[in-house]
Amino acid sequence: MNADLFRFSPGAYLAPVVDWLNTNFHPFFDAVTKFIEAVLGGIEAVLLYPPAYAVILVVVLLAAFLINLRVSIVAAVALIFCFLTGLWIASMQTLALVTVAVIISVAIAFPLGVIASRYRKFEAAIRPVLDIMQTVPPWVYLIPAVMIFSLGRVPAIIATIVYGVPPMLRLTTLAFKQVPKDLLELGQATGAPPRAILFKIEIPSATPTLLVGLNQCILLSLAMVVLAGLVGAGGLGAEVTRGLTRMEMGLGLRAGLAIVAVAILLDRLSKGALQGCRNLGV
């Protein structure tokens, strides 16, 4: 009996699909590539054009005035560390890449999470998809992304988004389910429209859990940075890869610690900004 009859090869079915997408939707993928590259280029230009000390000073002052002194100190330590390690340019490239990936991930996950919290059938339908997205190794996401968008930063961002959406979506759904029913009934009893209930009652009540989801999204996005370096995304991931291929422990350690510094910076700034918006009632 031929054993090949009992073998399942998904690549044999997916490869023609990818080829068909490349043939028929190339203008669309090209437009997506140009848009993401333009956004990344703009953010990198803002971060890299001024001297490093100017960027550090501006971030520290903004954090002190808009959030609090503790966050500004953390931001100063993280950015100064990235500068002193000699990886300032790579750190800013990574910061831009992760910022874009997290913003897009949250923009996708937040509305879907709100819908899932309101409609159980929709939640049940997307749950298996989220399970697959979180279970499949992140290497797998890079393969079709590279096949469609070629090497560079765009496939890295696409793979990062796929990896970062599930935790944010799940925790958004949980956050809105945990909103006290009496608060919702109070808002409805006062005649508040659904938009006002969402922004004035639900989001403020759900903020603590939403912060956890944002934190997980940031951390998972940074976890993809090293893999992104393998497909030409640059940044700190490329430095880690270079240290691995050259067996340079010092370079790999410096790049790894710089990734930790960027993670702490993004985590503290995002938490502080959301808490500030919550306190202002935005």
C-alpha positions, 0 to 999 in steps of 0.5 A: 500500500502506498503510504503517500496516500495517507500523508497530508501536505497543506503546502500543496494546497496553500502554495497555489493560493499564494501564487494566485494572490500574488498574480491577482492582488499584486497592486493591492499588496504593493500599495500595502507595502508602500503605505507601511514603509511610508509610515515606518519611514516617517516614524524613524525619521522623527526618531533618528533625525534629531540627536539622541540626547534631544529625543531623550530629553523630549520623551522625558519631558513629555512623560513628566508633564503628561504622565508622571515623574516615575514614568519619565525616569524609567523612560530616561533610563531605558533610552540612555541604556539604548544609547550607551550600548551603541545600538541607538539606531537599531533601537529606534528602528525596533521602536518604530516597527513595534509601535506600528505593529501594536497600533494596527493590532489594537485597531483590529483586536479592540473592535472585534473584542467589543463585538465578541463580548456582545455576541456569543455566536461571534465569539464562538466562531472566532475562538478556534481561529484565535487558538490556531493563531496563538498555537502555530509557531510564529515562524510559520507566519513569516513564510506566507508573509515573505512569499507575498511581500518579499523580504523586509520590514513589511512581512515582519510587521504582518507576522507580528500583527497576526501574533499580537492580535489574539491576546488583545482580542481575548482580553478585550472580550473579557474586559467588557464582559466584566463590566458591572451590569448595574453600571450599564443599567444605570447608563441606560436608565439615564437615557445615555446613548450607546456611544456614551455608555461605551466611552463613559462607562464600559471603557473606563471600567474595562481599562485595567484588563485592557492594559493587561491585553496591551501589555501582552500585545507589546511583549509578544510583538517584541518577541517577534523582533528577533525573528523579524531580523531573519527576514531583513527587518533590521533593528535589534532583531538583526543585531541578535541574529548577527551575534548568533551567527558570529557567536558574539555573546557580547553583541547578542547580550547587548541587543537582548538587553536593549530589547528589554529596555524598549519593552519597558519603555513602551509598557510604561508609556502606554500604561501611563497614557491610558491611565491619564486618558482614563483620569481625564475621562477621555 
